[in-house]
Amino acid sequence: MDDTTLSVGILRAEPGTKTRGTVRADLGTLTVDIPVTLINGTRPGPRVVITAGVHGGEFTPIDAAARLTALLEPGEVCGQVIICPVANPPAVYQGRLNVSPVDGVNINRVFPGDPDGSPTERLAAWLFTHLVDGADVYVDLHCGGIDQVLRDFVGYRLTGDLDLDKATAALAGSFGIEDVILGLKPDGGNSHAAAARRGISAVLVEVGALGQRDAATARRRVDGLCQALRHLGVLDPDDSAPAPIREWVWSAGVTAEATGLWYPEFSFDGDVIAEVAEGDVLGRIVDPADGREHTVHAAAGGRIFYGMHGLTVAPGAELAALAVPWDPDTATRTGTLRTPGTGVGSDEADPRP
């Protein structure tokens, strides 16, 4: 049996035990209580960290993390699992937005954070110092927010470390989600990109749209997490076969250039959003004062994997992100790809994944 004690802040879990509680994080001008569960298995294995609630308005990931917390028991676990269902309490409980009401910062643009920075930058640094650093595997759970439609996908970053990239690719394919989107570089402030730069096998998992919190979607996400834990050897394997996947790379991000009312012209049926060609009309932004219209066109062709569903937008708001099937011959020439911009929308905006 592994004799390593698992600890985060004041919380401790001896081998074969499970500990739940909160750990206080000092963010300079305020403190927040971070809920954490430690599951220390009875047999050796990897350390896996799972976070949800990095953004407000994304309810299914939080629900799924809470359900997984209740489900996992240390006697069934090889290695150690750390679950943080609400990683960003101000955004989750007060803002319900991607940006924190404390300082207006999107935490998933500033990882690994700054211990001397703004409250959100300090929170990002706290999460890395206390949770992510020291992990073998990191899984960050997200979904389309309350104003966003989204097709389920897993994202990860290529690092150039062949062994790490191979392990992460296998992890990305283990969740039972058909679409996997590769980022060609591990740069930017997203959580999984920052973790990848530290040599951690890290993925972003996006399941659900419009901030939905239905039980069926949460259970589907828990099932996917358990599949991934079986793949990692944290849980005993079963006889299920890996699901086929399709690999994509981002081709373009489209952001608003005007303030007004957004009327998209792409469809969303709960699964596939739309396929568009370069130059196609994606929608219109209408000035409510005088009725003038600003037409928004696709900057490149591809499938829309997420798009703005909310009515009101301002300059810089992400309206859509498009991806194309992975072609190594084209994708390695990064200058030919236009990745999503740095707007206020979903989690790969700098760029996805």
C-alpha positions as CSV (number, residue, x, y, z in Angstrom):
1,M,0.0,0.0,0.0
2,D,1.2,3.5,-0.8
3,D,2.2,5.2,2.5
4,T,2.2,8.8,1.1
5,T,0.0,11.3,3.0
6,L,-2.0,13.5,0.6
7,S,-2.3,17.1,1.8
8,V,-3.7,20.4,0.6
9,G,-3.4,23.3,3.1
10,I,-4.9,22.1,6.4
11,L,-6.5,19.1,4.8
12,R,-4.9,15.7,5.1
13,A,-5.8,12.2,3.8
14,E,-3.8,9.2,4.9
15,P,-3.6,6.2,2.5
16,G,-7.0,4.5,2.3
17,T,-8.9,7.6,3.4
18,K,-11.1,10.4,1.9
19,T,-11.1,13.9,3.3
20,R,-13.5,16.7,2.4
21,G,-13.4,20.3,3.5
22,T,-12.3,23.8,2.5
23,V,-8.9,25.5,2.4
24,R,-8.7,29.3,2.8
25,A,-6.8,31.2,0.1
26,D,-5.5,34.7,0.8
27,L,-6.0,36.9,-2.3
28,G,-4.6,40.1,-0.8
29,T,-7.7,42.2,-0.5
30,L,-9.9,39.3,0.5
31,T,-9.9,35.6,1.4
32,V,-11.9,32.8,-0.2
33,D,-12.7,29.3,0.9
34,I,-11.9,26.7,-1.7
35,P,-13.7,23.3,-1.4
36,V,-11.4,20.4,-1.9
37,T,-11.8,16.6,-1.6
38,L,-8.7,14.4,-1.2
39,I,-9.0,10.7,-2.1
40,N,-5.9,8.8,-1.2
41,G,-6.0,5.3,-2.6
42,T,-4.9,2.0,-1.1
43,R,-2.6,1.2,-4.0
44,P,0.1,3.2,-5.8
45,G,-0.8,5.1,-8.9
46,P,-0.8,8.6,-10.4
47,R,-2.0,11.8,-8.8
48,V,-4.9,13.2,-10.7
49,V,-6.3,16.7,-10.1
50,I,-9.8,17.7,-11.4
51,T,-11.1,21.2,-11.2
52,A,-14.5,22.7,-12.1
53,G,-16.0,26.1,-11.4
54,V,-13.1,28.0,-12.9
55,H,-15.8,30.1,-14.5
56,G,-19.2,31.2,-13.2
57,G,-22.3,30.3,-15.2
58,E,-20.9,26.8,-16.0
59,F,-23.1,24.6,-13.8
60,T,-22.8,21.0,-15.2
61,P,-19.0,20.7,-14.6
62,I,-19.6,21.7,-10.9
63,D,-22.4,19.2,-10.6
64,A,-20.4,16.5,-12.2
65,A,-17.4,17.1,-9.9
66,A,-19.6,17.0,-6.9
67,R,-21.1,13.7,-8.1
68,L,-17.7,12.2,-8.7
69,T,-16.6,13.3,-5.3
70,A,-19.5,11.3,-3.7
71,L,-18.8,8.3,-6.0
72,L,-15.1,7.7,-5.5
73,E,-14.0,5.7,-2.5
74,P,-10.3,5.2,-1.5
75,G,-10.5,1.4,-1.5
76,E,-11.3,1.5,-5.3
77,V,-8.5,4.0,-6.1
78,C,-5.0,3.5,-7.2
79,G,-3.0,6.6,-6.6
80,Q,-4.5,9.9,-5.5
81,V,-7.3,12.1,-6.7
82,I,-7.9,15.7,-5.8
83,I,-11.2,17.2,-6.8
84,C,-12.0,20.9,-6.5
85,P,-15.6,21.6,-7.7
86,V,-15.6,25.4,-7.2
87,A,-12.1,26.7,-8.1
88,N,-13.2,30.3,-8.4
89,P,-15.8,31.1,-5.7
90,P,-16.3,34.8,-6.5
91,A,-17.1,34.1,-10.2
92,V,-19.3,31.1,-9.3
93,Y,-21.3,32.5,-6.4
94,Q,-21.3,36.2,-7.2
95,G,-20.6,36.9,-10.9
96,R,-21.8,33.8,-12.8
97,L,-19.6,35.1,-15.5
98,N,-16.2,34.3,-17.1
99,V,-14.8,37.3,-15.4
100,S,-14.6,37.7,-11.7
101,P,-16.7,40.4,-10.0
102,V,-13.8,41.1,-7.7
103,D,-11.4,42.6,-10.3
104,G,-12.9,41.9,-13.8
105,V,-10.2,39.3,-14.7
106,N,-10.9,36.1,-16.5
107,I,-8.9,33.6,-14.5
108,N,-8.5,31.3,-17.5
109,R,-6.4,33.9,-19.2
110,V,-3.8,34.4,-16.4
111,F,-2.7,30.9,-15.3
112,P,-0.3,30.0,-13.7
113,G,-1.0,33.3,-11.9
114,D,0.9,35.8,-9.9
115,P,1.1,35.5,-6.1
116,D,1.6,39.3,-6.0
117,G,-0.9,40.3,-8.6
118,S,-4.7,41.1,-8.6
119,P,-7.0,38.9,-6.5
120,T,-7.8,36.6,-9.5
121,E,-4.1,36.3,-10.5
122,R,-3.4,35.4,-6.9
123,L,-6.2,32.8,-7.0
124,A,-4.7,31.3,-10.1
125,A,-1.3,31.1,-8.4
126,W,-2.9,29.5,-5.3
127,L,-4.6,26.8,-7.4
128,F,-1.4,26.0,-9.2
129,T,0.7,26.0,-6.0
130,H,-1.7,24.0,-3.9
131,L,-3.4,21.7,-6.4
132,V,-1.9,21.5,-9.9
133,D,1.8,21.5,-9.2
134,G,2.8,18.0,-8.3
135,A,0.0,16.4,-10.3
136,D,0.7,13.7,-12.9
137,V,-2.6,14.5,-14.7
138,Y,-4.8,17.6,-14.7
139,V,-8.4,17.7,-16.0
140,D,-10.2,21.1,-16.1
141,L,-14.0,20.8,-16.6
142,H,-15.9,23.5,-18.5
143,C,-19.0,23.8,-20.6
144,G,-20.7,26.5,-22.7
145,G,-21.6,29.3,-20.3
146,I,-25.1,30.8,-19.8
147,D,-24.7,32.8,-23.1
148,Q,-22.9,30.2,-25.2
149,V,-23.8,27.2,-27.4
150,L,-21.1,24.6,-27.7
151,R,-20.4,21.2,-29.2
152,D,-18.7,18.8,-26.7
153,F,-15.0,18.4,-27.2
154,V,-11.7,17.7,-25.4
155,G,-8.8,20.0,-25.9
156,Y,-5.1,19.7,-25.2
157,R,-1.8,21.4,-26.2
158,L,1.1,20.0,-28.1
159,T,4.4,20.7,-26.2
160,G,7.1,19.1,-28.3
161,D,7.7,16.5,-25.6
162,L,6.8,13.4,-27.6
163,D,6.2,11.2,-24.5
164,L,4.0,13.8,-22.8
165,D,2.1,14.6,-26.0
166,K,1.5,10.9,-26.6
167,A,0.2,10.4,-23.1
168,T,-2.0,13.4,-23.3
169,A,-3.4,12.4,-26.7
170,A,-4.4,9.0,-25.2
171,L,-6.0,10.7,-22.2
172,A,-7.9,13.1,-24.4
173,G,-9.3,10.1,-26.3
174,S,-10.4,8.3,-23.2
175,F,-13.5,10.4,-22.2
176,G,-15.8,9.0,-24.8
177,I,-16.1,12.3,-26.5
178,E,-15.9,12.2,-30.3
179,D,-14.1,15.5,-31.0
180,V,-10.6,16.3,-29.8
181,I,-9.1,19.7,-30.6
182,L,-5.3,20.1,-30.6
183,G,-3.6,23.4,-29.8
184,L,-0.3,23.6,-31.7
185,K,1.6,25.4,-28.9
186,P,1.3,25.4,-25.1
187,D,1.3,29.1,-24.7
188,G,-1.3,31.4,-23.2
189,G,-3.0,31.7,-19.8
190,N,-5.4,28.7,-20.0
191,S,-5.2,26.3,-17.1
192,H,-4.3,23.2,-19.1
193,A,-1.8,25.1,-21.3
194,A,0.0,26.4,-18.2
195,A,0.0,22.9,-16.7
196,A,1.3,21.4,-20.0
197,R,4.3,23.8,-19.9
198,R,5.1,22.3,-16.5
199,G,5.2,18.8,-17.9
200,I,1.8,17.7,-16.7
201,S,-0.6,15.7,-18.9
202,A,-3.4,18.2,-19.0
203,V,-6.7,18.4,-20.8
204,L,-9.7,20.7,-21.1
205,V,-13.1,18.9,-21.2
206,E,-16.1,20.9,-22.5
207,V,-19.5,19.2,-22.2
208,G,-22.8,21.0,-22.3
209,A,-24.1,24.4,-23.5
210,L,-25.9,27.4,-22.1
211,G,-24.7,26.7,-18.6
212,Q,-27.2,23.8,-18.4
213,R,-27.4,21.8,-15.2
214,D,-29.5,18.8,-16.2
215,A,-28.8,15.5,-14.4
216,A,-28.4,13.5,-17.6
217,T,-25.6,15.7,-18.9
218,A,-23.9,15.6,-15.4
219,R,-24.1,11.8,-15.4
220,R,-22.7,11.6,-18.9
221,R,-19.8,13.7,-17.8
222,V,-19.2,11.5,-14.7
223,D,-19.2,8.4,-16.8
224,G,-16.6,10.0,-19.1
225,L,-14.4,11.0,-16.1
226,C,-14.6,7.4,-14.8
227,Q,-13.6,6.1,-18.2
228,A,-10.6,8.4,-18.1
229,L,-9.7,7.3,-14.6
230,R,-9.9,3.7,-15.8
231,H,-7.6,4.6,-18.7
232,L,-5.1,6.1,-16.2
233,G,-5.2,3.0,-14.0
234,V,-6.8,4.9,-11.1
235,L,-9.9,2.7,-11.3
236,D,-9.9,-0.9,-12.3
237,P,-10.4,-1.4,-16.1
238,D,-13.6,-2.7,-17.6
239,D,-14.2,-4.3,-20.9
240,S,-15.4,-1.2,-22.8
241,A,-13.7,-0.4,-26.0
242,P,-12.3,3.1,-26.7
243,A,-14.7,5.3,-28.6
244,P,-13.5,6.6,-32.0
245,I,-12.4,10.2,-32.1
246,R,-11.9,12.9,-34.7
247,E,-9.0,15.4,-34.4
248,W,-9.3,19.1,-35.2
249,V,-7.3,22.3,-35.0
250,W,-8.7,25.8,-34.7
251,S,-9.0,27.8,-37.9
252,A,-10.5,31.1,-36.7
253,G,-12.1,33.0,-33.9
254,V,-14.6,35.8,-34.6
255,T,-15.1,38.7,-32.2
256,A,-17.6,41.5,-32.1
257,E,-16.4,44.8,-33.5
258,A,-19.4,46.8,-32.4
259,T,-21.7,47.2,-29.5
260,G,-25.3,46.1,-30.0
261,L,-27.8,43.3,-30.3
262,W,-26.4,40.0,-31.7
263,Y,-28.5,38.0,-34.1
264,P,-26.6,34.9,-35.2
265,E,-27.5,33.2,-38.5
266,F,-25.9,29.8,-37.7
267,S,-28.1,27.1,-36.3
268,F,-27.7,25.0,-33.1
269,D,-29.6,21.8,-32.6
270,G,-28.0,20.6,-29.4
271,D,-25.1,18.8,-31.1
272,V,-23.7,20.1,-34.4
273,I,-23.8,23.9,-34.7
274,A,-22.8,24.7,-38.3
275,E,-20.3,24.3,-41.0
276,V,-19.4,27.5,-42.8
277,A,-17.1,28.7,-45.5
278,E,-14.8,31.7,-45.4
279,G,-16.8,34.8,-45.9
280,D,-20.1,33.3,-45.0
281,V,-22.4,35.6,-42.9
282,L,-22.4,34.4,-39.3
283,G,-24.9,37.0,-38.1
284,R,-25.6,40.7,-37.5
285,I,-25.0,43.2,-34.7
286,V,-27.8,45.8,-34.6
287,D,-27.4,49.1,-33.0
288,P,-30.6,49.5,-30.8
289,A,-30.4,53.3,-31.0
290,D,-30.7,53.7,-34.8
291,G,-31.1,50.2,-36.2
292,R,-27.9,50.2,-38.2
293,E,-26.5,46.7,-38.8
294,H,-22.9,45.5,-38.7
295,T,-22.6,42.2,-40.6
296,V,-20.3,39.6,-39.2
297,H,-18.5,37.2,-41.6
298,A,-16.5,34.0,-41.0
299,A,-12.8,34.7,-41.1
300,A,-12.1,31.2,-42.3
301,G,-14.0,28.0,-43.1
302,G,-14.7,25.3,-40.6
303,R,-17.1,23.9,-38.1
304,I,-18.4,26.2,-35.4
305,F,-17.6,24.6,-32.1
306,Y,-19.0,27.3,-29.9
307,G,-20.9,30.5,-30.5
308,M,-22.5,33.4,-28.7
309,H,-26.1,32.9,-27.9
310,G,-26.6,36.0,-25.8
311,L,-28.4,39.0,-27.2
312,T,-26.1,41.9,-26.1
313,V,-22.5,42.1,-27.1
314,A,-19.6,44.6,-26.9
315,P,-16.4,44.9,-28.9
316,G,-14.1,42.0,-28.1
317,A,-16.9,39.6,-27.2
318,E,-16.4,36.2,-28.8
319,L,-19.1,35.4,-31.3
320,A,-17.8,32.1,-32.7
321,A,-14.8,29.8,-32.9
322,L,-14.2,27.5,-35.9
323,A,-12.1,24.4,-36.3
324,V,-11.0,22.2,-39.3
325,P,-10.0,18.6,-39.4
326,W,-6.5,17.9,-38.3
327,D,-4.0,17.8,-41.2
328,P,-0.4,17.6,-39.9
329,D,1.0,18.9,-43.2
330,T,-1.1,22.1,-42.9
331,A,-1.4,22.4,-39.1
332,T,2.3,22.5,-38.5
333,R,2.5,25.6,-40.6
334,T,1.0,27.7,-37.9
335,G,1.1,30.9,-39.9
336,T,-1.7,29.5,-42.1
337,L,-4.1,29.1,-39.2
338,R,-6.1,31.9,-37.6
339,T,-6.9,30.9,-34.1
340,P,-9.7,32.3,-31.9
341,G,-9.0,35.8,-30.5
342,T,-8.6,37.0,-27.0
343,G,-12.2,38.0,-26.4
344,V,-14.3,37.3,-23.2
345,G,-15.9,34.1,-24.4
346,S,-14.9,30.5,-23.9
347,D,-11.8,28.9,-22.6
348,E,-9.5,28.4,-25.5
349,A,-9.6,32.0,-26.6
350,D,-5.9,32.6,-26.3
351,P,-6.1,30.3,-28.4
352,R,-8.3,27.2,-28.1
353,P,-6.8,24.6,-27.0
